[in-house]
Structure formats: structure tokens, C-alpha cells
Amino acid sequence: MTVMTTQTAPAVGFDQVSKSFGNVRAVDGLTLSLRPGETVALLGPNGAGKSTTLDLLLGLKQPDSGAVRVFGVTAREAIVAGRVGAMLQSGGLMDEVTVAEIVGLACALHPKPYKASEVMARAGITQIASRKVNKLSGGQAQRVRFALATAGDSDLIVLDEPTTGMDVTARQAFWATMREQADQGRTVLFATHYLEEADAIADRVLVLHRGRLLADGTAAEIKAKAGARRIAFDLEGEIDERALRELPFLTVLDVSGHTVRIQSADADATVHALYGLGLYPRNLEVAGLGLEQAFVAITAAEEAKTK
């Protein structure tokens, strides 16, 4: 029998993990494996089980069944060894202490700490180092949480909605820093509602739905899995929506003024039928779905199965 060491083990491993709260199954037989060095986005609608999954990964909650491993050991063992840094949406910050004091404490407690000044500079909070934590804006507090998550040389960084409350400039700076972390070989796992972030940043995208893994692949593979394409065009004169709804393979129709937007499971057949109606679309565009539209299509299809 081959024994998997922490050097060869996945960064994260879930094996048939389930967790319920009363009658609600938050995580349902979840099995997944993250390779060291990956940047992975965790997506899902509200109630999909994203936060519970992260809590199980970090040992903040225990599974009802199944096993969770981080670099081949328990979450507690990995965290005590300093291999995991986390930035949680629910993570509170101590009041009446300064930014410098709380970051300094995090560095002092980490088994492999960085200098506090370096941590604050990387998080973009040097200028507010003397400010009390309870006087921070939402975006500033998020950057402090990020500093705490990267206070030492950790191999896995876990982020739950990390850019909530940040403006566009701060979000761009944050992800530039995270790219540097990933380029240094760290595994980054983040849950987000900003799907454009997942599309731009992640090597791999996981879609959760009702606690189950619904899709797993690159952003391009997730888009392809939706099995639909976007068609947009302009029509002159009065638009007969009823006729358009009869187009073959149509899944979504949106008419705004003289502009028609369609999602189709077979774009070629839909466009052919469009001309067959005697219509002459102008400015015709056919493109694949963006990650957001693909996410909506995949989760909507799964919802339809359960009804």
C-alpha cells in the first residue's frame, strides 16, 4: 500500500463530505481535490454551501460524514503548522486596537511570520497603520483581514468574498497582489459573487449548488458546459416577439427597443430560422456565453431538474 505524504498530498481533499444544520443539508457528499499551486474560484448561488465548505476546510465546523484533509493532514494540524492563511467574511476584528497592533499580533503568532511592515505594505494599509480597527471603512477592514491572512509564509490562502466593500481600484490592487502569491506557488481558493473576478483570476472554477459540486473546470470549460451561445442583432420596424419565441433551440429572449438578444442551444439553427422568417437582422453578433451567463444557465437547469 502506498502512503501519501504531505509533500505529495493534494492541497485540499474532500472525500464524500456532508454537513447538515437541522433539516438543511448544507454540504451533500462533496468530493473534490485541489492541487498545490492552483488558483480556484468557488461559485454558487446564496445557500449553495460555499461558506460551510470553507468552514469545514478550516476546521471551524466538523463534517457529519466524510473526511477533509489539508496537505494530507487535518485542518487543525495544517493550521498549527502555519500552512494555511484565511480571510473570512464572518471574521471579526478586535476593537480599540490599531491596524499596526493587530497585524503585529498576527505576525507574532504565525510559525513562519513576515515582517509586519511588509505585510501592511502588501495589503495597502501602511497609511492607516495608526488608525483604530473599529474606525475603518468596509474596504479598509477587508484589506486588514487580507493582511492577517498573509501574515506568514502559508502554502494555502482561503478567501471568502475578499473584495466585498472595496472600490474598483482597491479590487484591482488586491488581485494583483494575489497573482503574486499564486506565482510564488501558493494555492489560492476564493469564494466570490463577482464572476468577472473568477473569469479573470482563476485557473479553475468550482460551481456548488445545494451543497453538491455541479461543475468543475476552467472558466472556458464552464462556459462550454452551459451549451448555449449568445445572439444579438437589431431589427427595423415593429418586432413580433411571439414569432421570435418560436425560433428553434431558443432558451432566452430579451427585446429592448430595436435590439434583440437571444441565448440558443444551437446558434446556427436559430440564425438560419431567423432568416427563414423573412427577417433581416442588422449588426448580427454570435458569441459564447460569459461566465456569469453560463453560471446562471447551469444552476437554472439544475433547479429545473429538482422541480
Residue frames relative to the residue before (quaternion, step in Angstrom):
aa qw qx qy qz dx dy dz
M 1.0000 0.0000 0.0000 0.0000 0.00 0.00 0.00
T 0.3424 -0.7411 0.5456 0.1895 3.58 -0.97 0.91
V 0.2318 -0.7650 0.5870 0.1280 3.56 -0.82 0.99
M 0.3266 -0.7563 0.5369 0.1821 3.58 -0.75 1.08
T 0.2693 -0.7716 0.5570 0.1479 3.57 -0.70 1.06
T 0.6509 -0.5111 0.3780 0.4151 3.56 -1.27 0.22
Q 0.6041 0.5559 -0.3719 0.4332 3.59 1.19 -0.43
T 0.7663 0.3542 -0.1862 0.5026 3.60 1.03 -0.81
A 0.5164 0.6608 -0.4120 0.3563 3.59 1.24 -0.22
P 0.5901 -0.5402 0.4440 0.4036 3.60 -1.19 0.40
A 0.5848 -0.5550 0.4440 0.3909 3.56 -1.19 0.46
V 0.7799 0.0258 0.0158 0.6252 3.57 1.04 -0.86
G 0.0238 0.7977 -0.6023 0.0203 3.57 -0.98 0.85
F 0.0602 -0.7571 0.6503 0.0184 3.56 -0.85 1.05
D 0.0539 -0.8044 0.5916 -0.0020 3.59 -0.79 1.02
Q 0.8185 -0.2401 0.1043 0.5114 3.56 -0.28 1.37
V 0.2272 0.8082 -0.5045 0.2017 3.56 0.90 0.99
S 0.0027 -0.7836 0.6208 -0.0251 3.55 -0.95 0.95
K 0.0220 0.7787 -0.6264 0.0277 3.54 -1.20 0.69
S 0.0649 -0.8010 0.5952 0.0015 3.56 -0.80 1.06
F 0.1652 -0.7201 0.6626 0.1225 3.49 -1.36 0.51
G 0.7881 -0.1045 0.0222 0.6062 3.56 -0.08 1.27
N 0.8014 -0.2278 0.1986 0.5162 3.55 -0.75 -1.07
V 0.5929 0.5769 -0.3584 0.4326 3.59 1.29 -0.06
R 0.2198 -0.7592 0.6020 0.1141 3.57 -0.76 1.10
A 0.2072 -0.8242 0.5190 0.0919 3.56 -0.13 1.32
V 0.7658 0.0809 -0.0382 0.6368 3.57 1.09 -0.78
D 0.1033 -0.8456 0.5226 -0.0345 3.54 -0.67 1.16
G 0.8330 -0.2179 0.1051 0.4976 3.57 -0.14 1.31
L 0.2314 0.8240 -0.4887 0.1693 3.57 1.09 0.75
T 0.0081 0.7717 -0.6347 0.0390 3.53 -0.88 1.06
L 0.2550 0.7468 -0.5843 0.1894 3.57 -0.77 1.02
S 0.1474 -0.7700 0.6165 0.0732 3.51 -1.30 0.44
L 0.1529 -0.7796 0.6037 0.0659 3.57 -0.88 1.00
R 0.3516 -0.7482 0.5297 0.1896 3.54 -0.87 0.99
P 0.5817 -0.5744 0.4326 0.3802 3.59 -1.07 0.61
G 0.7943 0.3129 -0.2404 0.4620 3.56 -1.01 0.88
E 0.5471 0.6128 -0.4073 0.3990 3.60 1.25 -0.06
T 0.2208 -0.6975 0.6551 0.1883 3.52 -1.34 0.44
V 0.0331 -0.8463 0.5254 -0.0812 3.53 -0.34 1.32
A 0.2244 -0.7585 0.6001 0.1191 3.56 -0.94 0.98
L 0.1987 -0.7601 0.6114 0.0946 3.55 -1.00 0.93
L 0.0329 -0.8226 0.5657 -0.0470 3.56 -0.46 1.26
G 0.2837 0.7436 -0.5831 0.1631 3.53 -1.29 0.41
P 0.5544 -0.5990 0.4463 0.3668 3.58 -1.12 0.54
N 0.6832 -0.4381 0.3549 0.4640 3.58 -1.26 0.16
G 0.7909 0.2705 -0.2144 0.5053 3.56 -0.89 0.93
A 0.4620 0.7031 -0.4390 0.3155 3.60 1.26 0.13
G 0.5679 -0.6118 0.3817 0.3969 3.60 1.21 -0.39
K 0.3396 0.7725 -0.4855 0.2284 3.59 1.24 0.23
S 0.7127 0.4510 -0.2746 0.4618 3.59 0.71 -1.06
T 0.6322 0.5182 -0.3390 0.4657 3.61 1.00 -0.73
T 0.6204 0.5404 -0.3368 0.4579 3.58 1.02 -0.78
L 0.6715 0.4787 -0.2999 0.4796 3.59 0.93 -0.87
D 0.6288 0.5291 -0.3372 0.4593 3.61 1.01 -0.76
L 0.6453 0.5043 -0.3160 0.4790 3.60 1.01 -0.78
L 0.6323 0.5430 -0.3209 0.4498 3.56 1.01 -0.84
L 0.7510 0.3988 -0.2015 0.4861 3.57 0.99 -0.88
G 0.5199 -0.6701 0.3974 0.3503 3.57 1.27 0.08
L 0.4295 0.6999 -0.4654 0.3302 3.59 1.24 0.29
K 0.7433 0.1323 -0.1196 0.6447 3.55 1.31 -0.36
Q 0.3375 -0.7327 0.5566 0.1985 3.55 -1.19 0.59
P 0.4794 -0.6796 0.4619 0.3082 3.62 -0.90 0.80
D 0.5080 -0.6121 0.5062 0.3334 3.54 -1.23 0.50
S 0.7775 -0.0492 0.0439 0.6254 3.55 1.17 -0.66
G 0.6881 0.4480 -0.3539 0.4478 3.53 -1.25 0.45
A 0.3598 -0.7365 0.5412 0.1876 3.54 -1.33 0.11
V 0.1706 -0.7497 0.6330 0.0905 3.53 -1.18 0.76
R 0.0105 -0.7937 0.6078 -0.0222 3.55 -0.89 0.98
V 0.1415 -0.7563 0.6348 0.0703 3.55 -1.14 0.76
F 0.8098 -0.1154 -0.0046 0.5753 3.57 -0.42 1.29
G 0.7407 -0.4635 0.2146 0.4364 3.55 0.99 0.93
V 0.7170 0.3634 -0.2473 0.5410 3.61 1.25 -0.04
T 0.6722 -0.4635 0.3571 0.4537 3.59 -1.24 -0.02
A 0.6579 -0.5088 0.3748 0.4096 3.55 -1.25 0.44
R 0.6448 0.5311 -0.3290 0.4404 3.59 0.91 -0.87
E 0.6673 0.5031 -0.3084 0.4545 3.57 0.90 -0.90
A 0.6609 0.5056 -0.3064 0.4623 3.58 0.98 -0.84
I 0.6646 0.5011 -0.3029 0.4641 3.58 0.99 -0.84
V 0.6416 0.5195 -0.3236 0.4624 3.60 0.95 -0.86
A 0.6774 0.4832 -0.2811 0.4781 3.57 1.11 -0.71
G 0.5064 -0.6848 0.4002 0.3383 3.58 1.29 -0.04
R 0.4594 0.7183 -0.4249 0.3040 3.58 1.22 0.34
V 0.7471 0.3539 -0.1848 0.5314 3.61 1.27 -0.29
G 0.0570 -0.7493 0.6585 0.0414 3.54 -1.08 0.87
A 0.0816 -0.8309 0.5505 0.0023 3.59 -0.89 0.85
M 0.1075 -0.7474 0.6539 0.0467 3.52 -1.19 0.78
L 0.0491 -0.8472 0.5284 -0.0247 3.56 -0.15 1.31
Q 0.5759 -0.5969 0.4453 0.3372 3.52 -1.17 0.73
S 0.7354 0.4183 -0.2150 0.4879 3.55 1.06 -0.81
G 0.4649 0.7154 -0.4331 0.2906 3.58 1.25 -0.07
G 0.2865 -0.7717 0.5472 0.1514 3.57 -0.66 1.11
L 0.2623 -0.7342 0.6019 0.1726 3.55 -1.28 0.42
M 0.5319 -0.6442 0.4442 0.3236 3.56 -0.99 0.82
D 0.3857 -0.7109 0.5431 0.2256 3.56 -0.98 0.88
E 0.8330 0.2828 -0.1857 0.4378 3.51 -1.40 0.27
V 0.6099 0.4379 -0.4152 0.5136 3.58 1.06 0.72
T 0.4976 -0.6549 0.4691 0.3216 3.57 -1.13 0.48
V 0.6665 -0.4783 0.3879 0.4202 3.53 -1.33 0.30
A 0.6582 0.5154 -0.3149 0.4494 3.59 0.89 -0.89
E 0.6621 0.5163 -0.3144 0.4430 3.59 0.98 -0.83
I 0.7012 0.4603 -0.2931 0.4588 3.60 0.85 -0.88
V 0.6366 0.4977 -0.3328 0.4861 3.59 1.05 -0.67
G 0.6289 0.5356 -0.3301 0.4568 3.59 1.00 -0.79
L 0.6377 0.5204 -0.3239 0.4665 3.58 1.02 -0.79
A 0.6523 0.5177 -0.3163 0.4543 3.58 0.92 -0.91
C 0.6587 0.4981 -0.3105 0.4707 3.57 0.97 -0.80
A 0.6557 0.5260 -0.3119 0.4427 3.58 0.97 -0.85
L 0.7071 0.4657 -0.2594 0.4645 3.59 1.07 -0.71
H 0.5969 0.5914 -0.3669 0.3992 3.61 1.17 -0.41
P 0.5089 -0.6673 0.4447 0.3130 3.63 -0.90 0.86
K 0.7798 0.1656 -0.0935 0.5964 3.61 1.13 -0.63
P 0.0024 0.8813 -0.4725 0.0095 3.59 0.63 1.14
Y 0.3410 -0.6484 0.6307 0.2560 3.49 -1.41 0.36
K 0.6048 -0.5103 0.4380 0.4265 3.57 -1.29 0.12
A 0.5561 -0.6373 0.4216 0.3270 3.57 -0.93 0.91
S 0.6340 0.5380 -0.3371 0.4416 3.58 0.99 -0.78
E 0.6492 0.5051 -0.3128 0.4750 3.59 1.04 -0.77
V 0.6406 0.5328 -0.3181 0.4523 3.58 0.98 -0.85
M 0.6787 0.4842 -0.2923 0.4685 3.57 0.92 -0.90
A 0.6340 0.5246 -0.3329 0.4604 3.58 1.02 -0.75
R 0.6592 0.5119 -0.3078 0.4568 3.58 0.94 -0.88
A 0.7157 0.4343 -0.2448 0.4891 3.59 1.05 -0.76
G 0.4532 -0.7170 0.4306 0.3082 3.59 1.27 -0.09
I 0.5569 0.6202 -0.3804 0.4005 3.58 1.09 0.66
T 0.3121 0.7741 -0.5042 0.2216 3.61 1.18 0.27
Q 0.6791 0.5159 -0.2956 0.4304 3.59 0.94 -0.87
I 0.7346 0.3571 -0.2349 0.5269 3.61 1.19 -0.35
A 0.2521 0.8205 -0.4856 0.1658 3.58 1.25 0.37
S 0.7374 0.4166 -0.2349 0.4769 3.62 1.00 -0.75
R 0.5290 0.6443 -0.4083 0.3718 3.60 1.24 -0.06
K 0.5042 -0.6313 0.4952 0.3195 3.57 -1.12 0.71
V 0.5807 -0.6282 0.4013 0.3274 3.54 -0.99 0.89
N 0.6954 0.4765 -0.2850 0.4562 3.59 0.98 -0.79
K 0.6415 0.4946 -0.3329 0.4826 3.61 1.28 0.11
L 0.4898 0.6853 -0.4141 0.3450 3.58 1.28 0.16
S 0.4816 -0.6066 0.5362 0.3357 3.54 -1.26 0.44
G 0.6998 -0.4672 0.3252 0.4315 3.58 -1.27 0.21
G 0.6756 0.4923 -0.2918 0.4647 3.57 0.95 -0.88
Q 0.6404 0.5156 -0.3230 0.4687 3.59 1.03 -0.78
A 0.6390 0.5217 -0.3263 0.4616 3.59 0.98 -0.83
Q 0.6269 0.5292 -0.3400 0.4597 3.60 1.03 -0.73
R 0.6614 0.4951 -0.3170 0.4658 3.59 0.95 -0.80
V 0.6097 0.5239 -0.3532 0.4785 3.61 1.10 -0.59
R 0.6333 0.5193 -0.3328 0.4674 3.60 0.97 -0.81
F 0.6287 0.5220 -0.3328 0.4706 3.56 1.04 -0.75
A 0.6258 0.5325 -0.3365 0.4600 3.60 0.99 -0.80
L 0.6558 0.5029 -0.3168 0.4655 3.60 0.94 -0.82
A 0.6610 0.5159 -0.3068 0.4503 3.59 1.05 -0.76
T 0.7679 0.3101 -0.1614 0.5367 3.58 1.17 -0.55
A 0.2655 0.8032 -0.4911 0.2077 3.58 1.16 0.66
G 0.8009 0.1464 -0.0809 0.5750 3.58 1.22 -0.38
D 0.6621 -0.5168 0.3844 0.3832 3.53 -1.36 0.09
S 0.0744 0.8142 -0.5645 0.1134 3.58 0.26 1.32
D 0.4527 -0.6995 0.4937 0.2490 3.56 -1.18 0.63
L 0.7652 0.2195 -0.1145 0.5943 3.58 1.22 -0.52
I 0.0823 -0.7748 0.6259 0.0330 3.56 -0.89 0.98
V 0.1272 -0.7972 0.5900 0.0145 3.57 -0.72 1.16
L 0.0424 -0.8213 0.5663 -0.0536 3.57 -0.68 1.17
D 0.1250 -0.7886 0.5999 0.0507 3.58 -0.76 1.04
E 0.8155 -0.1811 0.0626 0.5461 3.58 -0.40 1.29
P 0.0411 0.8863 -0.4614 0.0017 3.60 0.87 0.93
T 0.7670 0.3881 -0.2208 0.4609 3.63 0.98 -0.67
T 0.3180 0.7452 -0.5190 0.2726 3.60 1.21 0.34
G 0.8073 0.2482 -0.1992 0.4970 3.57 -0.82 1.00
M 0.6025 0.5507 -0.3690 0.4445 3.59 1.23 -0.17
D 0.4347 -0.6574 0.5350 0.3043 3.57 -1.13 0.60
V 0.7417 -0.4338 0.2674 0.4361 3.57 -1.29 0.24
T 0.6616 0.5138 -0.3132 0.4474 3.59 0.90 -0.90
A 0.6677 0.4966 -0.2964 0.4688 3.57 0.95 -0.90
R 0.6296 0.5313 -0.3353 0.4570 3.58 1.03 -0.76
Q 0.6576 0.5067 -0.3143 0.4605 3.58 0.94 -0.86
A 0.6563 0.5019 -0.3086 0.4713 3.58 0.98 -0.84
F 0.6195 0.5528 -0.3348 0.4456 3.57 1.03 -0.82
W 0.7238 0.4391 -0.2629 0.4628 3.58 0.78 -1.00
A 0.5649 0.5596 -0.3933 0.4616 3.59 1.13 -0.43
T 0.6496 0.5039 -0.3044 0.4811 3.57 1.03 -0.81
M 0.6646 0.5021 -0.3100 0.4584 3.58 0.96 -0.83
R 0.5966 0.5421 -0.3674 0.4640 3.60 1.08 -0.60
E 0.6260 0.5280 -0.3345 0.4663 3.57 1.03 -0.76
Q 0.6341 0.5264 -0.3261 0.4632 3.58 1.00 -0.81
A 0.6739 0.4894 -0.2898 0.4715 3.57 0.93 -0.93
D 0.6425 0.5367 -0.3205 0.4432 3.58 0.99 -0.83
Q 0.6585 0.4898 -0.3006 0.4859 3.58 1.21 -0.47
G 0.6465 -0.5768 0.2953 0.4028 3.58 1.29 0.26
R 0.4923 0.6621 -0.4412 0.3531 3.59 1.22 0.10
T 0.4141 -0.6576 0.5667 0.2737 3.54 -1.24 0.54
V 0.0792 -0.7916 0.6057 0.0153 3.57 -0.85 0.99
L 0.0278 -0.7764 0.6293 -0.0192 3.57 -0.80 1.08
F 0.0871 0.8185 -0.5626 0.0769 3.58 -0.64 1.06
A 0.2701 -0.7137 0.6250 0.1647 3.52 -1.16 0.79
T 0.0737 0.8172 -0.5645 0.0896 3.58 -0.88 0.90
H 0.3442 -0.6901 0.5912 0.2360 3.53 -1.32 0.45
Y 0.5920 0.5393 -0.3679 0.4726 3.58 1.30 -0.19
L 0.2140 -0.8351 0.4908 0.1265 3.57 0.07 1.26
E 0.5734 0.5734 -0.3937 0.4329 3.58 1.16 -0.44
E 0.5924 0.5503 -0.3655 0.4612 3.59 1.17 -0.52
A 0.6496 0.5110 -0.3152 0.4664 3.56 0.93 -0.89
D 0.6560 0.5238 -0.3064 0.4487 3.57 0.97 -0.90
A 0.7445 0.4303 -0.2244 0.4586 3.57 0.92 -0.90
I 0.7749 0.4084 -0.1787 0.4482 3.58 1.01 -0.83
A 0.7428 0.4936 -0.2470 0.3789 3.56 0.79 -1.06
D 0.4136 -0.6528 0.5775 0.2631 3.54 -1.19 0.71
R 0.7977 0.1180 0.0177 0.5912 3.54 1.13 -0.78
V 0.1703 -0.7853 0.5913 0.0681 3.56 -1.05 0.82
L 0.1270 -0.7611 0.6335 0.0573 3.56 -0.97 0.97
V 0.1383 -0.7822 0.6037 0.0679 3.58 -0.87 0.96
L 0.1448 -0.7873 0.5969 0.0535 3.56 -0.67 1.16
H 0.0399 0.7730 -0.6325 0.0287 3.55 -1.15 0.68
R 0.8301 -0.0784 -0.0065 0.5521 3.57 -0.60 1.20
G 0.7274 -0.4740 0.2348 0.4371 3.53 0.97 0.94
R 0.6552 0.4790 -0.3130 0.4933 3.59 1.26 0.10
L 0.4826 -0.6486 0.5027 0.3062 3.56 -1.17 0.60
L 0.1895 -0.8284 0.5239 0.0573 3.55 -0.37 1.32
A 0.7975 -0.0259 0.0430 0.6012 3.60 1.05 -0.71
D 0.0186 -0.7856 0.6168 -0.0457 3.54 -1.11 0.80
G 0.4755 0.6519 -0.4840 0.3386 3.58 -0.56 1.13
T 0.6780 -0.4085 0.3637 0.4911 3.54 -1.25 -0.28
A 0.6701 -0.4750 0.3590 0.4432 3.57 -1.25 0.26
A 0.6393 0.5266 -0.3273 0.4548 3.59 1.01 -0.80
E 0.6629 0.5009 -0.3060 0.4648 3.59 0.98 -0.80
I 0.6231 0.5250 -0.3389 0.4703 3.59 1.06 -0.72
K 0.6397 0.5159 -0.3268 0.4667 3.59 0.98 -0.81
A 0.6670 0.4990 -0.3040 0.4623 3.58 0.95 -0.87
K 0.6123 0.5760 -0.3439 0.4184 3.58 1.07 -0.74
A 0.5979 0.5792 -0.3638 0.4179 3.58 1.11 -0.63
G 0.2837 -0.8237 0.4585 0.1753 3.57 1.25 -0.42
A 0.6545 0.4695 -0.3262 0.4947 3.61 1.08 0.56
R 0.1908 -0.7535 0.6152 0.1317 3.54 -1.32 0.40
R 0.4488 -0.6780 0.5199 0.2619 3.52 -1.27 0.46
I 0.0697 -0.7626 0.6424 0.0301 3.55 -1.06 0.86
A 0.0231 0.7918 -0.6089 0.0409 3.58 -0.84 0.98
F 0.1517 0.7784 -0.5964 0.1238 3.57 -1.03 0.81
D 0.3837 -0.6861 0.5654 0.2497 3.55 -1.36 0.23
L 0.1254 -0.7694 0.6222 0.0714 3.57 -1.18 0.71
E 0.3580 -0.7172 0.5545 0.2235 3.54 -1.04 0.76
G 0.7763 0.3327 -0.2495 0.4738 3.56 -1.20 0.56
E 0.7342 -0.3996 0.3076 0.4545 3.54 -1.32 -0.24
I 0.3014 -0.7694 0.5424 0.1515 3.58 -0.89 0.96
D 0.2721 -0.7567 0.5789 0.1352 3.57 -0.83 1.06
E 0.2349 -0.8131 0.5179 0.1242 3.59 0.00 1.30
R 0.6109 0.5662 -0.3613 0.4192 3.58 1.03 -0.73
A 0.6520 0.4992 -0.3120 0.4779 3.60 1.01 -0.80
L 0.6490 0.5205 -0.3228 0.4512 3.57 0.98 -0.81
R 0.6443 0.5366 -0.3278 0.4353 3.57 1.02 -0.73
E 0.6408 0.5181 -0.3241 0.4646 3.60 1.23 -0.31
L 0.4228 0.7055 -0.4719 0.3175 3.61 1.25 -0.01
P 0.5027 -0.6732 0.4420 0.3142 3.62 -0.93 0.82
F 0.8478 0.1937 -0.1735 0.4621 3.54 -1.25 0.73
L 0.3751 0.7267 -0.4865 0.3073 3.58 1.26 0.36
T 0.1018 -0.7984 0.5905 0.0590 3.59 -0.91 0.89
V 0.7893 0.0562 -0.0213 0.6110 3.60 1.12 -0.66
L 0.0422 -0.7796 0.6247 0.0124 3.57 -1.05 0.86
D 0.0472 0.7765 -0.6263 0.0509 3.55 -0.91 0.96
V 0.0699 -0.7917 0.6069 0.0053 3.59 -0.76 1.09
S 0.0393 0.7854 -0.6136 0.0719 3.56 -0.77 1.10
G 0.8028 -0.0840 0.0045 0.5903 3.56 -0.22 1.28
H 0.7702 -0.2749 0.2347 0.5254 3.55 -0.66 -1.13
T 0.5905 0.5736 -0.3608 0.4384 3.60 1.29 0.12
V 0.1397 -0.7810 0.6072 0.0437 3.56 -0.91 1.02
R 0.0612 -0.7749 0.6288 0.0179 3.56 -0.97 0.94
I 0.0604 -0.8110 0.5803 -0.0442 3.54 -0.80 1.10
Q 0.1537 -0.7016 0.6752 0.1682 3.50 -1.32 0.45
S 0.0377 -0.8193 0.5703 -0.0448 3.56 -0.83 1.02
A 0.4411 -0.6821 0.5217 0.2606 3.56 -1.11 0.75
D 0.7658 0.1131 -0.0902 0.6265 3.60 1.27 -0.27
A 0.2390 -0.8307 0.4859 0.1290 3.56 0.15 1.32
D 0.6280 0.5481 -0.3511 0.4264 3.61 0.96 -0.79
A 0.6844 0.4795 -0.2874 0.4680 3.58 0.88 -0.95
T 0.6460 0.5233 -0.3251 0.4507 3.59 1.00 -0.79
V 0.6710 0.4833 -0.3039 0.4731 3.61 0.90 -0.88
H 0.6206 0.5396 -0.3420 0.4546 3.60 1.00 -0.79
A 0.6822 0.4787 -0.2837 0.4744 3.58 0.94 -0.92
L 0.5746 0.5906 -0.3689 0.4301 3.57 1.14 -0.62
Y 0.6805 0.4502 -0.2810 0.5052 3.57 0.90 -0.90
G 0.6087 0.5715 -0.3456 0.4282 3.59 1.12 -0.62
L 0.6235 0.5243 -0.3364 0.4724 3.59 1.21 -0.41
G 0.5299 -0.6351 0.4070 0.3876 3.58 1.27 -0.09
L 0.4963 0.6497 -0.4280 0.3851 3.56 1.26 0.33
Y 0.2066 -0.7736 0.5896 0.1058 3.55 -1.16 0.64
P 0.1540 -0.8305 0.5304 0.0729 3.58 0.13 1.28
R 0.2232 -0.7542 0.6051 0.1235 3.53 -1.06 0.82
N 0.8232 0.1825 -0.1628 0.5123 3.56 -1.23 0.57
L 0.1587 0.8275 -0.5195 0.1418 3.57 1.00 0.87
E 0.0042 0.7838 -0.6198 0.0388 3.55 -0.91 1.03
V 0.0502 -0.7673 0.6390 0.0179 3.56 -1.01 0.87
A 0.1244 0.8001 -0.5703 0.1381 3.59 -0.69 1.07
G 0.5803 -0.5625 0.4513 0.3784 3.52 -1.28 0.30
L 0.6053 -0.5512 0.4242 0.3870 3.54 -1.26 0.36
G 0.4476 -0.6173 0.5645 0.3161 3.53 -1.22 0.52
L 0.6900 -0.4805 0.3248 0.4331 3.57 -1.24 0.29
E 0.6386 0.5348 -0.3406 0.4360 3.59 0.97 -0.79
Q 0.6784 0.4703 -0.3016 0.4772 3.61 0.87 -0.90
A 0.6346 0.5229 -0.3334 0.4611 3.60 1.02 -0.75
F 0.6278 0.5366 -0.3260 0.4600 3.58 1.00 -0.85
V 0.6664 0.4928 -0.3002 0.4721 3.58 0.90 -0.93
A 0.6637 0.5120 -0.3110 0.4479 3.60 0.92 -0.89
I 0.6747 0.5011 -0.3009 0.4506 3.60 0.90 -0.90
T 0.7025 0.4527 -0.2801 0.4723 3.59 0.86 -0.93
A 0.6202 0.5303 -0.3481 0.4615 3.61 1.07 -0.67
A 0.6413 0.5155 -0.3316 0.4616 3.59 0.98 -0.78
E 0.6541 0.5019 -0.3163 0.4692 3.58 1.01 -0.76
E 0.6188 0.5322 -0.3399 0.4673 3.58 1.03 -0.75
A 0.6466 0.5308 -0.3250 0.4411 3.59 0.96 -0.85
K 0.6245 0.5545 -0.3383 0.4337 3.60 1.08 -0.67
T 0.7182 0.4747 -0.2428 0.4471 3.55 1.07 -0.83
K 0.5959 0.5757 -0.3642 0.4252 3.59 1.27 -0.18
